[in-house]
Amino acid sequence: MKDATKNSTYSPEEPLLHAVKKRRSASGDLKNAVKFQEEDDLLGVEEETPDDDEEEEQEEKEEEERYCERGFGHGYHLVKGKMGHGMEDYIVADTKTVKGHNLGLYAIFDGHSGRDVAGYLQTHLFDNILSQPDFWRNPKEAIKKAYKSTDDYILHNVVGPRGGSTAVTAIVVDGKKLVVANVGDSRAILCRKSGLVKQVTVDHEPEKERDLVTSKGGFVSKQPGNVPRVDGQLSMSRAFGDGRLKEHISVRPDIEIVEILDDTKFLILASDGLWKVMSNNDAWDRIKEIEDAEEAAKALTDEALARGSKDDISCVAVSFN
């Protein structure tokens, strides 16, 4: 599928920090700040105190000095599933230079109950992230704000009570750092030549986040199909869209900022059509002898088909050299 990321110009003022944990409102207003703080409390997210700032800044400076800069390229492959509906997966695989920073922009959007939400995310989410004024100083808070504002627009202008999408977004910064965020069950993993495979996203499953769902007035049941679902309908606890369930689910992303090491070989993003039939280590075993990113993405989708996946399958592979 052709990438539809817009070519926009942004004006970063400061270098991207490795990790900034200072708490701010995720949406710029008190109501949503309180809402997200309540979710933090339920999920056990700890708030950093201002006293930690100087120590963190020193650690970040030391980490910055030891980062290597890696070249990177990408490839992707998509396969329509056999579930009796049109293709609902969308991807982004793009590179651009922003104020001297070489960025790789990668994403998987797995739509459900229609493709409108996933299609909108493909063309707008990265623009919304990178246009946040504090992206380069505080990327985690910027991404939270962008996810929330994008979801608000979708709910009011793109889709009605039905229709939603997962999202896993990855931004490679100068071949040194990786900023990954996700809602839903599309997943990203990092593969190192040493054989270590690190999952850098969280699968937002209703059973795992039952407390979050019930605190919002919802419930988790295993009907139909013996799969845990929010209010008996949605098989994930976080997603864009899904207006009929929005009071009981979240669009707050999990976010990781990680170093790209000397032996990092692949970043893999894929929809659950792949992960339903393959483990993280299965994926690495299939591509560890492959060097080309596009070849790796196709090998993974072919393997998922061979293992009987009937869902839409989309995969983006980023190779580092």
BAFI-3210 file (N, C-alpha, C; in Angstrom, 3 decimals, decimal comma, padded with zeros to 6 digits):
// residues 321
n [1|2|3|4|5|6|7|8|9|10|11|12|13|14|15|16|17|18|19|20|21|22|23|24|25|26|27|28|29|30|31|32|33|34|35|36|37|38|39|40|41|42|43|44|45|46|47|48|49|50|51|52|53|54|55|56|57|58|59|60|61|62|63|64|65|66|67|68|69|70|71|72|73|74|75|76|77|78|79|80|81|82|83|84|85|86|87|88|89|90|91|92|93|94|95|96|97|98|99|100|101|102|103|104|105|106|107|108|109|110|111|112|113|114|115|116|117|118|119|120|121|122|123|124|125|126|127|128|129|130|131|132|133|134|135|136|137|138|139|140|141|142|143|144|145|146|147|148|149|150|151|152|153|154|155|156|157|158|159|160|161|162|163|164|165|166|167|168|169|170|171|172|173|174|175|176|177|178|179|180|181|182|183|184|185|186|187|188|189|190|191|192|193|194|195|196|197|198|199|200|201|202|203|204|205|206|207|208|209|210|211|212|213|214|215|216|217|218|219|220|221|222|223|224|225|226|227|228|229|230|231|232|233|234|235|236|237|238|239|240|241|242|243|244|245|246|247|248|249|250|251|252|253|254|255|256|257|258|259|260|261|262|263|264|265|266|267|268|269|270|271|272|273|274|275|276|277|278|279|280|281|282|283|284|285|286|287|288|289|290|291|292|293|294|295|296|297|298|299|300|301|302|303|304|305|306|307|308|309|310|311|312|313|314|315|316|317|318|319|320|321]
n.u [000,833|000,506|002,372|000,945|001,775|001,930|004,030|005,227|006,386|008,261|009,221|011,490|012,866|014,627|016,987|015,980|015,280|016,540|014,896|012,123|010,514|008,949|005,851|003,076|-000,001|-001,758|-003,372|-003,538|-005,507|-007,297|-009,275|-008,718|-006,173|-006,628|-008,131|-006,254|-004,407|-005,831|-005,965|-003,249|-002,872|-004,399|-002,985|-000,581|001,463|004,232|004,908|007,462|009,488|010,240|012,803|014,308|015,069|017,601|019,437|018,456|018,825|021,613|022,188|020,952|022,540|024,979|024,199|023,537|026,023|027,190|025,751|025,520|025,453|023,351|022,920|019,848|017,181|014,059|011,324|008,209|005,243|002,008|-000,949|-004,156|-006,703|-008,745|-011,272|-013,689|-014,175|-013,262|-009,824|-008,377|-006,093|-003,581|-000,500|002,467|005,511|008,206|010,684|012,177|013,743|014,070|014,751|017,499|017,537|017,468|014,779|012,976|009,810|007,381|004,610|001,828|-001,561|-004,336|-007,424|-010,836|-014,239|-014,625|-012,702|-012,164|-011,092|-008,477|-007,469|-007,570|-005,730|-003,380|-002,829|-002,668|-001,708|001,136|001,795|000,382|001,731|004,413|004,004|003,511|004,440|006,222|007,526|010,285|011,495|010,103|009,133|007,413|005,167|004,278|003,475|001,405|-000,423|-000,896|-002,011|-004,382|-005,684|-005,993|-007,685|-009,946|-010,722|-011,308|-013,513|-015,458|-015,593|-014,917|-015,812|-018,670|-020,462|-019,488|-016,521|-013,027|-009,478|-006,301|-003,001|000,405|003,219|006,395|009,309|012,323|015,201|017,730|019,124|019,875|018,152|014,993|011,599|008,768|005,299|002,088|-001,351|-003,673|-003,409|-001,520|001,938|005,399|008,754|012,220|015,108|018,191|021,520|022,757|020,811|018,957|015,663|013,487|010,419|008,830|006,434|003,125|000,695|-002,573|-004,754|-008,083|-008,433|-006,045|-006,217|-008,459|-009,156|-008,869|-010,873|-013,242|-013,200|-014,028|-016,637|-017,241|-017,254|-015,693|-015,980|-016,178|-017,567|-018,630|-017,115|-015,286|-013,263|-011,711|-013,465|-014,146|-017,040|-018,238|-017,709|-015,332|-012,060|-009,835|-008,386|-007,647|-007,857|-008,136|-010,987|-014,089|-016,528|-018,852|-017,893|-016,156|-016,169|-015,362|-012,940|-009,487|-007,374|-004,865|-001,477|001,066|004,482|007,794|011,204|014,102|017,525|019,329|021,351|024,754|024,541|021,921|019,606|017,055|013,990|010,739|007,436|004,089|000,734|-001,906|-002,599|-000,317|000,932|-000,841|-000,244|002,459|005,256|007,376|010,027|009,758|009,417|011,935|013,578|012,769|013,783|016,459|018,641|018,384|019,092|017,987|015,430|012,843|012,647|012,650|010,216|008,357|008,959|008,082|005,284|004,574|005,227|003,374|001,009|001,452|001,221|-001,421|-002,857|-005,721|-006,485|-006,182|-002,849|-000,151|003,090|005,940|009,346|012,354|015,661|018,973|022,212]
n.v [-001,186|002,186|004,676|007,332|009,499|012,885|015,454|017,614|020,698|021,217|022,865|022,262|023,228|022,438|019,811|016,374|014,768|011,921|010,674|012,002|012,585|014,302|015,328|016,414|017,911|015,773|016,671|019,354|020,543|020,812|018,901|016,625|016,129|015,306|013,033|011,359|011,150|009,649|007,247|006,643|006,141|003,818|002,078|001,946|003,810|005,694|008,957|011,256|013,247|016,782|017,036|015,123|015,988|017,257|015,174|013,324|014,777|014,856|012,145|011,699|013,282|011,924|009,487|010,381|011,023|008,546|007,300|005,638|006,330|005,011|003,811|003,390|001,530|000,641|-001,687|-003,154|-005,213|-006,294|-008,212|-009,101|-010,383|-013,345|-012,886|-012,050|-009,341|-006,056|-004,944|-003,693|-002,800|-000,322|001,307|003,215|004,083|005,824|008,373|011,409|014,655|016,821|019,927|019,318|016,878|013,441|011,560|008,537|007,387|005,260|003,023|000,992|000,602|-000,930|-001,401|-001,764|-002,821|-001,327|000,924|003,590|004,973|003,970|004,759|007,551|007,950|007,153|009,274|011,502|011,227|011,259|013,848|015,282|014,519|015,447|018,144|019,037|021,434|020,755|018,438|017,903|018,426|017,092|014,304|012,189|013,325|014,943|013,065|011,771|013,902|014,309|011,856|011,941|014,347|013,736|011,527|012,742|014,384|012,422|011,114|013,096|013,877|011,945|009,274|007,429|005,889|003,320|001,647|001,690|001,716|000,170|001,353|001,496|003,339|004,378|006,261|006,835|008,456|010,114|007,739|006,952|006,902|005,567|006,117|004,787|004,184|002,966|001,921|-000,617|-003,865|-004,167|-004,634|-003,973|-005,017|-005,237|-006,519|-008,006|-008,752|-010,491|-012,223|-011,466|-010,522|-007,885|-006,831|-003,844|-002,656|-002,679|-005,139|-004,356|-005,837|-006,799|-008,491|-008,192|-005,523|-005,233|-003,910|-001,212|-000,950|-001,613|000,373|002,519|002,032|-000,038|-003,512|-006,750|-009,530|-012,940|-013,500|-012,956|-016,062|-016,845|-015,067|-012,556|-009,528|-006,018|-004,896|-007,041|-006,732|-005,439|-006,526|-005,411|-003,129|-000,539|001,932|003,861|005,820|004,019|005,020|004,221|002,809|004,438|005,608|003,537|002,566|003,350|005,838|006,384|006,147|003,589|004,275|004,045|004,947|004,175|003,125|002,746|000,208|-000,955|-003,560|-003,775|-005,077|-005,346|-003,531|-004,457|-003,993|-004,997|-006,053|-007,693|-009,877|-011,188|-011,643|-013,303|-015,850|-016,173|-016,037|-013,566|-014,487|-016,443|-014,827|-013,558|-015,815|-016,481|-014,450|-013,978|-014,618|-012,960|-009,956|-007,798|-005,368|-005,275|-007,854|-009,218|-008,349|-009,453|-012,162|-012,630|-012,124|-014,102|-016,363|-016,150|-016,552|-019,182|-020,418|-020,333|-017,952|-015,950|-013,381|-009,868|-009,057|-007,078|-005,743|-003,964|-003,597|-002,433|-001,991|-001,904|-000,574]
n.w [000,000|-000,796|000,837|002,664|004,111|004,935|003,579|005,591|007,069|009,931|013,006|015,035|018,147|020,086|020,905|020,811|023,829|025,656|027,589|029,180|032,092|033,483|034,708|032,788|031,690|029,528|027,542|027,665|029,169|032,292|032,833|031,196|032,097|034,717|034,139|032,794|034,854|036,695|035,281|035,258|037,987|038,307|036,674|037,870|037,357|038,159|039,376|038,641|040,781|041,067|042,118|040,964|038,486|037,776|038,133|036,270|033,886|033,756|033,478|031,020|029,363|029,500|028,348|025,808|024,754|024,331|022,373|019,252|015,718|013,393|010,073|008,270|006,733|005,074|004,564|003,462|003,713|002,814|003,305|002,348|004,420|005,108|006,149|005,272|004,868|003,621|003,090|006,004|007,186|007,479|006,612|007,470|006,064|005,911|005,298|006,390|006,480|009,129|010,108|010,034|011,328|010,780|010,180|010,607|009,883|010,957|010,947|011,964|011,392|012,380|011,395|012,581|012,255|009,961|007,814|008,043|010,290|010,568|008,076|008,333|010,403|009,139|007,393|009,029|011,736|012,293|011,429|013,350|015,668|015,262|014,994|017,506|019,900|021,967|021,208|020,679|023,064|025,048|024,274|025,054|026,400|024,324|022,394|023,749|023,913|021,178|020,359|021,879|020,986|018,293|018,426|019,557|017,416|015,489|016,665|016,557|013,913|011,980|012,319|013,456|016,169|015,753|014,676|014,604|015,464|015,969|016,880|016,217|016,467|015,320|015,649|014,275|015,229|013,824|013,489|015,994|018,235|019,266|019,236|020,393|020,306|021,354|021,001|021,606|019,967|017,957|017,310|018,225|017,826|018,739|017,263|017,897|016,773|018,466|019,161|021,008|021,615|021,913|023,061|022,453|022,826|024,319|024,591|024,594|026,229|027,142|029,424|030,847|031,489|033,038|035,445|034,748|032,798|034,225|036,151|034,703|034,299|032,609|031,470|031,334|029,305|028,067|025,790|022,440|021,219|023,138|023,674|025,554|025,895|025,814|027,259|026,050|023,356|022,134|021,446|022,626|024,987|024,573|022,078|019,018|018,116|018,115|019,323|020,725|022,830|024,118|026,654|028,212|027,403|026,577|025,008|025,657|025,074|025,494|025,854|024,714|024,851|023,328|022,991|019,961|019,370|018,670|017,668|016,909|014,707|013,348|013,404|013,918|012,973|013,267|012,489|014,395|012,938|012,260|014,762|016,090|015,321|015,563|017,722|019,356|019,260|017,305|015,079|014,891|014,466|011,919|010,297|010,851|009,265|007,160|005,367|003,988|004,341|003,110|002,129|004,550|005,701|003,895|004,189|006,797|006,645|004,808|006,294|008,384|006,955|006,127|008,542|008,991|009,450|009,160|009,232|008,231|007,339|008,094|007,779|008,741|008,253|009,588|008,863|010,205|009,678]
ca.u [000,000|001,311|002,404|000,246|002,213|002,108|005,328|005,008|007,584|008,153|010,262|011,994|013,711|015,618|017,227|015,151|015,895|016,385|013,683|011,697|009,427|008,236|004,433|002,297|-001,302|-001,613|-004,218|-003,479|-006,565|-007,356|-010,159|-008,028|-005,031|-007,164|-008,522|-005,069|-003,784|-006,581|-005,511|-001,912|-003,011|-004,889|-001,977|000,642|002,498|004,761|005,267|008,775|009,490|011,153|014,153|015,019|015,331|019,016|020,096|018,028|019,454|022,996|022,179|020,609|023,708|025,954|023,682|023,610|027,400|027,620|024,927|026,094|024,510|023,234|022,130|018,664|016,303|012,823|010,510|006,933|004,426|000,643|-001,767|-005,564|-007,110|-009,865|-012,322|-014,935|-014,332|-012,184|-008,577|-008,527|-004,771|-002,851|000,859|003,328|006,939|008,660|011,804|012,228|014,690|013,405|015,734|018,774|017,367|017,032|013,724|012,239|008,438|006,840|003,384|000,790|-002,900|-005,201|-008,796|-011,894|-015,581|-014,445|-011,328|-012,063|-010,214|-007,101|-007,080|-007,312|-004,480|-002,265|-002,535|-002,644|-001,180|002,510|001,763|-000,080|002,794|005,576|003,640|003,426|005,570|007,185|007,984|011,728|011,927|009,391|008,394|006,353|003,971|003,813|002,774|000,129|-001,319|-001,258|-002,955|-005,672|-006,338|-006,374|-008,863|-011,087|-011,168|-011,910|-014,824|-016,415|-015,621|-014,546|-016,551|-019,722|-020,247|-018,770|-015,317|-011,858|-008,200|-005,091|-001,907|001,768|004,019|007,814|010,089|013,773|015,796|019,152|019,737|020,398|017,108|013,732|010,454|007,687|004,062|001,024|-002,612|-004,222|-002,622|-000,424|003,126|006,733|009,856|013,589|015,902|019,628|022,292|023,088|019,672|018,025|014,473|012,823|009,136|008,854|005,058|002,299|-000,571|-003,621|-005,793|-009,094|-008,231|-004,920|-006,600|-009,826|-009,379|-009,057|-012,187|-014,328|-013,180|-014,713|-018,032|-017,413|-017,038|-014,969|-016,590|-015,568|-018,528|-018,631|-015,859|-014,400|-012,173|-012,059|-013,848|-014,732|-018,500|-018,607|-017,626|-014,028|-011,035|-008,698|-008,828|-007,266|-007,991|-008,699|-012,362|-014,987|-017,280|-019,839|-017,187|-015,064|-016,163|-014,853|-011,599|-008,553|-006,493|-003,567|-000,491|002,304|005,557|009,154|012,304|015,196|018,744|019,639|022,695|025,622|024,134|020,495|019,495|015,741|012,768|009,602|006,085|003,122|-000,610|-002,092|-002,715|000,954|001,273|-001,740|000,284|003,906|005,814|008,469|011,201|009,464|009,673|013,384|014,126|012,456|014,469|017,801|019,634|018,030|019,678|017,159|014,224|011,636|012,646|012,270|008,786|007,621|009,163|007,238|003,886|004,442|005,245|002,090|000,031|001,727|000,768|-002,882|-003,510|-006,780|-006,706|-005,270|-001,493|000,710|004,375|006,990|010,652|013,383|016,968|020,016|023,509]
ca.v [000,000|003,390|005,513|008,590|010,488|014,193|016,095|018,893|021,302|021,448|023,761|021,881|024,249|021,861|018,405|015,388|014,166|010,465|010,359|013,083|011,999|015,325|015,211|017,536|017,510|015,126|017,317|020,795|021,077|020,163|017,742|015,472|015,840|014,496|011,736|010,544|010,848|008,532|006,045|006,359|005,534|002,456|001,271|001,908|004,675|006,561|010,307|011,696|014,498|017,776|016,867|014,153|016,550|017,481|013,874|012,750|015,506|014,425|010,797|011,818|013,816|010,844|008,527|011,008|010,983|007,208|006,770|005,556|006,704|003,899|003,976|002,524|001,463|-000,044|-002,389|-003,548|-006,137|-006,406|-009,275|-009,068|-011,604|-014,141|-012,724|-011,646|-007,886|-005,412|-004,713|-002,623|-002,407|000,750|001,461|004,330|003,761|007,053|009,082|012,827|015,451|017,914|020,799|018,633|015,559|012,400|010,811|007,456|007,365|003,934|002,767|000,035|000,938|-002,079|-000,964|-002,737|-002,298|-000,310|001,346|005,048|005,461|003,621|005,609|008,899|007,922|007,060|010,553|012,634|011,086|011,728|015,308|015,784|014,298|016,284|019,559|019,411|022,321|020,186|017,114|017,726|018,562|016,135|013,528|011,355|014,136|015,390|011,956|011,603|014,970|014,089|010,728|012,372|015,320|013,028|010,723|013,652|014,776|011,252|010,848|014,140|014,232|010,884|008,030|007,460|005,023|002,119|001,840|002,112|001,222|000,149|002,153|001,418|004,307|004,363|007,340|006,674|009,792|010,175|006,422|006,816|006,628|005,071|006,502|003,879|004,332|002,107|001,559|-001,808|-005,091|-004,183|-004,801|-003,687|-005,693|-004,951|-007,739|-007,762|-009,838|-011,431|-013,111|-010,883|-009,915|-007,049|-006,245|-002,461|-002,202|-003,428|-005,612|-003,866|-006,865|-006,510|-009,235|-007,578|-004,187|-005,325|-002,873|000,058|-000,983|-001,590|001,677|003,455|001,623|-001,121|-004,867|-007,643|-010,857|-013,793|-013,810|-014,281|-016,650|-017,136|-014,085|-011,430|-008,326|-004,918|-004,866|-008,135|-006,303|-005,077|-007,424|-004,653|-002,150|000,800|002,058|005,086|005,672|003,201|005,969|003,585|002,244|005,340|005,842|002,361|002,229|004,472|006,084|006,756|005,186|003,231|004,885|003,666|005,585|003,217|003,342|001,838|-000,255|-001,363|-004,836|-003,779|-005,466|-005,048|-003,142|-005,061|-003,614|-005,834|-006,162|-008,951|-010,990|-011,905|-012,056|-014,367|-017,164|-016,184|-015,363|-012,650|-015,278|-017,058|-013,819|-013,401|-017,032|-016,504|-013,416|-013,684|-014,779|-012,022|-008,631|-006,785|-005,088|-005,683|-009,321|-009,658|-008,114|-010,448|-013,484|-012,726|-012,269|-015,433|-017,346|-016,068|-017,224|-020,622|-020,907|-020,358|-016,696|-015,568|-011,949|-009,009|-009,076|-005,997|-005,789|-003,026|-003,959|-001,406|-002,613|-000,971|-000,971]
ca.w [000,000|-000,906|002,025|002,447|005,066|004,332|003,730|006,242|007,627|011,357|013,512|016,346|018,734|020,965|020,592|021,483|025,001|025,703|028,348|030,046|032,864|034,220|034,395|032,313|031,166|028,222|026,543|027,807|030,013|033,598|032,805|030,660|032,966|035,816|033,571|032,561|036,137|037,264|034,593|035,777|039,308|038,139|036,000|038,664|036,808|039,194|038,950|039,071|041,525|040,474|042,626|040,130|037,161|037,502|037,999|034,999|032,798|033,670|032,910|029,612|028,670|029,392|027,377|024,494|024,290|023,947|021,300|017,917|014,668|012,462|008,877|008,318|005,574|005,435|003,595|004,054|002,935|003,328|002,716|002,753|005,097|004,608|007,162|004,643|004,779|002,884|003,796|006,983|007,679|006,801|007,118|007,081|006,002|005,271|005,920|006,067|007,247|009,827|010,760|010,164|011,939|009,861|010,856|009,989|010,407|010,663|011,709|011,569|011,872|012,110|011,599|012,839|011,948|008,934|007,564|008,064|011,353|010,206|006,956|008,833|011,157|008,202|006,760|009,940|013,095|012,416|011,370|014,646|016,653|015,020|015,114|018,917|020,204|022,919|020,801|020,749|024,452|025,881|023,271|025,615|026,605|023,015|021,749|024,455|023,477|019,775|020,314|022,436|020,113|017,070|018,749|019,706|016,079|014,852|017,258|016,202|012,493|011,041|012,501|014,452|017,323|015,369|013,880|015,363|014,959|016,779|016,337|016,739|015,735|015,668|015,057|014,388|015,255|013,474|013,616|017,351|019,209|018,746|020,059|019,998|021,074|020,822|021,639|020,965|019,955|016,991|018,164|017,698|018,498|018,306|017,146|017,895|016,183|019,535|019,357|021,961|021,025|022,918|022,692|022,918|022,962|025,261|024,032|025,487|026,249|028,167|030,673|031,552|031,951|033,561|036,456|034,048|032,133|035,221|036,825|033,824|034,197|031,656|031,964|030,435|029,217|027,061|024,749|021,824|020,788|024,280|023,670|026,430|025,157|026,571|027,094|025,169|021,957|021,594|021,972|023,151|025,985|024,129|020,618|018,465|017,658|018,939|020,131|021,602|023,978|024,500|028,098|028,918|026,911|026,619|023,866|026,210|024,568|026,174|025,076|025,076|024,133|023,495|022,223|018,863|019,702|017,562|017,075|016,556|013,297|012,796|014,095|013,229|013,368|012,556|013,045|015,137|012,000|012,342|016,137|016,541|014,963|015,724|018,879|019,032|018,893|016,006|014,051|014,746|013,867|010,492|009,516|011,361|008,203|006,099|005,543|003,342|005,122|002,390|002,116|005,898|005,879|003,108|004,800|007,982|006,252|004,206|007,377|009,078|006,096|006,176|009,840|009,013|009,797|008,228|009,402|007,479|007,872|007,613|008,456|008,346|008,784|009,490|009,039|010,622|009,147]
c.u [000,871|001,221|001,762|000,626|002,445|003,529|005,102|006,318|007,345|009,334|010,722|012,957|014,835|015,831|016,331|015,897|015,641|015,132|013,360|010,454|008,619|006,788|003,848|000,945|-001,136|-002,453|-004,235|-004,614|-006,717|-008,183|-009,432|-006,791|-005,474|-007,523|-007,318|-004,357|-004,499|-006,176|-004,121|-001,993|-003,445|-003,826|-000,649|001,769|002,945|005,161|006,628|008,663|010,466|012,584|014,988|015,517|016,817|019,756|019,737|018,718|020,914|023,094|021,890|021,797|024,757|025,509|023,806|025,005|027,820|026,767|025,710|025,029|024,509|022,482|020,928|017,868|015,065|012,194|009,214|006,202|003,067|-000,103|-003,192|-005,957|-008,306|-011,043|-013,636|-015,194|-013,154|-010,953|-008,711|-007,201|-004,198|-001,459|001,411|004,756|007,593|009,896|011,724|013,263|013,962|014,459|017,047|018,699|016,818|016,036|013,199|010,877|007,771|005,611|002,584|-000,517|-003,841|-006,639|-009,733|-013,252|-015,495|-013,009|-011,109|-011,072|-008,753|-006,602|-006,776|-005,993|-003,278|-001,866|-002,346|-001,859|000,252|002,594|001,376|000,979|003,914|005,264|003,432|004,641|006,626|007,717|009,474|012,257|011,325|008,521|007,258|005,063|003,404|003,011|001,438|-000,882|-001,808|-002,239|-004,340|-006,388|-006,788|-007,620|-010,098|-011,627|-011,877|-013,333|-015,875|-016,581|-015,420|-015,465|-017,615|-019,432|-019,485|-017,543|-014,165|-010,591|-007,178|-004,104|-000,612|002,607|005,457|008,516|011,560|014,396|017,301|019,860|020,283|019,352|015,827|012,635|009,246|006,483|003,014|-000,230|-003,147|-003,223|-001,714|000,867|004,401|007,767|011,184|014,385|017,376|020,369|022,698|021,983|018,666|016,877|013,735|011,507|009,070|007,460|004,339|001,024|-001,687|-004,834|-006,775|-008,857|-007,112|-005,294|-008,045|-010,118|-009,621|-010,447|-013,316|-014,365|-013,908|-016,178|-018,301|-017,241|-016,280|-015,637|-015,924|-016,566|-018,550|-017,219|-014,870|-013,145|-012,566|-012,322|-014,423|-016,212|-018,990|-018,425|-016,196|-012,926|-009,752|-009,232|-008,420|-007,343|-008,391|-010,125|-013,207|-015,798|-018,242|-019,208|-016,197|-015,018|-015,499|-013,472|-010,748|-007,829|-005,116|-002,521|000,532|003,441|006,899|010,139|013,544|016,360|018,859|021,107|023,476|025,135|022,628|020,361|018,169|014,820|011,621|008,311|005,121|001,778|-000,791|-002,354|-001,446|001,179|000,328|-001,150|001,798|004,288|006,911|009,709|010,997|009,797|011,168|014,000|013,910|013,327|015,932|018,901|019,407|018,642|018,745|015,831|012,954|011,523|012,218|010,773|007,957|007,762|008,259|005,767|003,639|004,397|003,928|000,987|000,206|001,252|-000,740|-003,564|-004,524|-007,106|-005,864|-003,900|-000,715|001,966|005,298|008,276|011,618|014,716|017,998|021,376|024,597]
c.v [001,240|004,206|006,855|009,632|011,819|014,688|017,490|019,407|021,618|022,277|023,357|022,939|023,668|020,406|017,500|014,782|012,675|010,068|011,530|012,627|013,038|015,368|016,513|017,007|016,929|015,809|018,824|021,372|020,217|018,892|016,512|015,129|014,970|013,103|010,828|010,227|009,689|007,225|005,659|005,653|004,083|001,541|001,254|002,743|005,649|007,909|010,675|013,029|015,469|017,612|015,939|014,759|016,674|016,167|013,224|013,434|015,102|013,035|010,843|012,330|012,746|009,815|009,073|010,866|009,609|006,597|006,720|005,996|005,616|004,345|003,041|002,621|000,675|-000,763|-002,802|-004,513|-006,270|-007,503|-009,146|-010,415|-012,281|-014,092|-012,203|-010,148|-007,314|-005,225|-003,513|-002,211|-001,279|000,849|002,838|003,800|004,884|007,583|010,546|013,508|016,647|018,705|020,067|017,275|014,579|011,496|009,680|007,377|006,072|003,674|001,631|000,505|-000,185|-001,696|-002,103|-002,056|-001,154|000,170|002,840|005,556|005,182|004,497|007,030|008,954|007,891|008,434|011,703|012,445|011,596|013,253|015,889|015,607|015,315|017,771|019,984|020,260|021,690|018,817|016,929|017,836|017,471|015,252|012,696|012,151|014,629|014,294|011,699|012,654|014,725|012,932|011,186|013,340|014,684|012,194|011,601|014,068|013,614|011,028|011,865|014,343|013,081|009,676|008,206|006,524|003,745|002,473|002,375|001,542|001,137|001,139|001,744|002,328|004,254|005,487|007,063|008,063|009,687|008,828|006,150|006,340|006,230|005,439|005,705|004,101|003,401|002,139|000,357|-002,944|-005,233|-004,023|-004,415|-004,442|-005,203|-006,240|-007,377|-008,980|-010,884|-012,450|-012,587|-010,202|-009,165|-006,537|-004,850|-001,844|-003,082|-003,853|-005,242|-004,797|-006,603|-007,239|-008,618|-006,226|-004,152|-004,199|-001,509|000,133|-000,844|-000,261|002,738|003,082|000,521|-002,481|-005,665|-009,001|-011,639|-014,273|-012,670|-014,791|-016,955|-016,258|-012,933|-010,162|-007,281|-004,828|-005,935|-007,836|-006,180|-005,903|-006,702|-003,566|-000,726|000,840|003,479|004,804|004,894|004,073|005,340|003,034|003,221|005,607|004,705|001,912|003,499|004,628|006,512|005,729|004,794|003,692|004,421|004,467|004,739|003,582|002,308|001,443|-000,684|-002,628|-004,924|-004,057|-005,059|-004,447|-003,703|-004,525|-004,492|-005,808|-007,533|-010,130|-011,810|-012,470|-013,120|-015,746|-017,266|-015,474|-014,396|-013,416|-016,024|-016,086|-013,651|-014,626|-017,051|-015,541|-013,200|-013,849|-013,805|-010,656|-007,520|-006,613|-005,552|-007,206|-009,863|-009,491|-009,141|-011,843|-013,671|-012,882|-013,630|-016,516|-017,340|-016,733|-018,736|-021,230|-020,787|-019,069|-016,317|-014,078|-011,173|-009,038|-007,918|-005,972|-004,727|-003,470|-002,794|-002,081|-001,535|-001,488|000,006]
c.w [000,000|000,363|001,729|003,485|004,367|004,552|004,284|006,811|009,086|011,817|014,902|016,858|019,575|020,594|021,406|022,656|025,015|026,452|029,246|030,771|033,647|033,763|033,879|031,873|029,784|027,166|026,680|028,621|031,253|033,567|032,324|031,463|034,130|035,322|033,386|033,860|036,812|036,598|035,061|037,113|039,203|037,562|036,733|038,107|037,887|038,611|039,505|039,803|040,877|040,935|041,757|038,819|036,850|037,293|036,674|033,825|032,627|033,056|031,418|028,803|028,460|028,363|025,965|023,904|023,797|022,841|019,994|016,917|013,617|011,215|008,955|007,025|005,948|004,242|004,257|003,127|003,620|002,580|003,243|003,335|004,461|005,576|006,584|004,631|004,005|003,753|004,724|007,620|006,821|007,412|006,770|007,104|005,209|005,995|005,510|006,946|007,828|010,592|011,029|010,827|010,906|010,584|009,978|010,659|009,987|011,524|011,101|012,194|011,433|012,442|011,948|012,697|010,948|008,874|007,722|009,107|011,011|009,063|007,398|009,596|010,217|007,666|007,738|011,239|013,233|012,306|012,721|015,728|016,474|015,098|016,564|019,292|021,104|022,492|021,029|022,171|025,334|024,990|023,847|025,795|025,280|022,323|022,436|024,008|022,052|019,631|020,783|021,500|018,802|017,301|018,903|018,342|015,382|015,365|016,818|014,699|011,512|011,128|013,570|015,617|017,012|014,544|014,702|014,759|016,085|016,181|017,014|015,850|016,232|014,926|015,329|014,256|015,008|013,586|015,002|018,356|018,516|019,738|019,568|020,903|020,496|021,675|020,873|020,917|018,733|017,778|017,434|018,521|017,913|018,326|017,050|017,361|017,214|019,766|020,353|021,220|022,121|022,366|023,290|022,960|023,970|024,546|025,007|025,427|027,390|029,493|031,501|032,146|032,441|034,552|035,810|033,425|033,157|035,969|036,020|033,615|033,206|032,303|030,908|030,472|028,097|026,019|023,742|021,564|021,880|024,278|024,593|025,633|026,112|026,226|026,126|023,702|021,427|022,257|022,362|024,071|025,643|022,602|020,269|018,023|018,633|019,896|021,097|022,872|024,598|025,990|028,856|028,442|026,902|025,292|024,359|025,782|025,629|025,277|025,617|024,216|024,393|022,584|021,113|019,013|018,458|016,879|016,837|015,061|012,677|013,853|013,273|013,825|012,585|013,257|013,672|014,221|011,942|013,744|016,695|016,304|015,145|017,018|018,429|018,559|017,580|014,875|013,816|014,075|012,351|009,690|009,913|010,317|007,050|006,411|005,036|004,078|004,402|002,322|003,478|006,124|005,118|003,708|006,013|007,623|005,609|005,282|008,149|008,267|006,158|007,486|010,030|009,411|008,724|008,312|008,395|008,153|007,264|008,444|007,863|009,020|008,547|009,786|009,364|010,147|009,599]
res [m|k|d|a|t|k|n|s|t|y|s|p|e|e|p|l|l|h|a|v|k|k|r|r|s|a|s|g|d|l|k|n|a|v|k|f|q|e|e|d|d|l|l|g|v|e|e|e|t|p|d|d|d|e|e|e|e|q|e|e|k|e|e|e|e|r|y|c|e|r|g|f|g|h|g|y|h|l|v|k|g|k|m|g|h|g|m|e|d|y|i|v|a|d|t|k|t|v|k|g|h|n|l|g|l|y|a|i|f|d|g|h|s|g|r|d|v|a|g|y|l|q|t|h|l|f|d|n|i|l|s|q|p|d|f|w|r|n|p|k|e|a|i|k|k|a|y|k|s|t|d|d|y|i|l|h|n|v|v|g|p|r|g|g|s|t|a|v|t|a|i|v|v|d|g|k|k|l|v|v|a|n|v|g|d|s|r|a|i|l|c|r|k|s|g|l|v|k|q|v|t|v|d|h|e|p|e|k|e|r|d|l|v|t|s|k|g|g|f|v|s|k|q|p|g|n|v|p|r|v|d|g|q|l|s|m|s|r|a|f|g|d|g|r|l|k|e|h|i|s|v|r|p|d|i|e|i|v|e|i|l|d|d|t|k|f|l|i|l|a|s|d|g|l|w|k|v|m|s|n|n|d|a|w|d|r|i|k|e|i|e|d|a|e|e|a|a|k|a|l|t|d|e|a|l|a|r|g|s|k|d|d|i|s|c|v|a|v|s|f|n]
***
